[in-house]
Amino acid sequence: MFYDSILPNGIILMDNYGYWESRQKALHEFEYLRGEQFNHYRIVYTVV
């Protein structure tokens, strides 16, 4: 899985996070399933 190959303290850029509700839902479901809480930094419609 892509996420498992990210280095510790790495960054994932998720485009259109603020535009498509389904992207927000998918990210939050992924956090829930992994038992993790990510730091979200919103830049316009992108989240880092």
C-alpha positions as CSV (number, residue, x, y, z in Angstrom):
1,M,0.0,0.0,0.0
2,F,1.2,3.5,-0.8
3,Y,0.8,4.8,2.7
4,D,3.0,2.1,4.2
5,S,5.9,3.3,2.0
6,I,5.9,6.9,3.3
7,L,8.8,7.7,5.5
8,P,8.2,8.7,9.2
9,N,7.1,12.4,9.3
10,G,6.7,12.3,5.5
11,I,4.1,14.4,3.6
12,I,1.2,13.4,1.5
13,L,-0.4,16.0,-0.7
14,M,-4.1,15.5,-1.3
15,D,-5.5,17.8,-4.0
16,N,-9.1,19.1,-4.0
17,Y,-9.6,18.1,-0.3
18,G,-11.7,21.2,0.3
19,Y,-13.6,20.9,-2.9
20,W,-14.8,17.3,-3.1
21,E,-16.6,16.0,0.0
22,S,-15.8,12.4,-0.9
23,R,-12.1,13.2,-0.6
24,Q,-12.6,14.5,2.9
25,K,-14.7,11.4,3.8
26,A,-12.1,9.0,2.4
27,L,-9.3,10.6,4.3
28,H,-11.2,10.6,7.6
29,E,-12.3,7.0,7.1
30,F,-8.7,6.0,6.4
31,E,-7.5,7.7,9.6
32,Y,-10.2,5.9,11.6
33,L,-9.4,2.5,10.1
34,R,-5.7,3.0,10.8
35,G,-6.3,4.3,14.3
36,E,-4.4,7.5,13.4
37,Q,-5.0,11.2,13.5
38,F,-3.1,13.2,10.8
39,N,-2.1,16.9,11.0
40,H,-4.0,18.6,8.2
41,Y,-2.7,21.9,6.8
42,R,-5.2,23.3,4.3
43,I,-3.8,25.4,1.4
44,V,-6.8,26.6,-0.6
45,Y,-8.4,23.3,-1.7
46,T,-5.4,21.2,-1.1
47,V,-4.4,19.5,2.2
48,V,-0.9,18.7,3.2
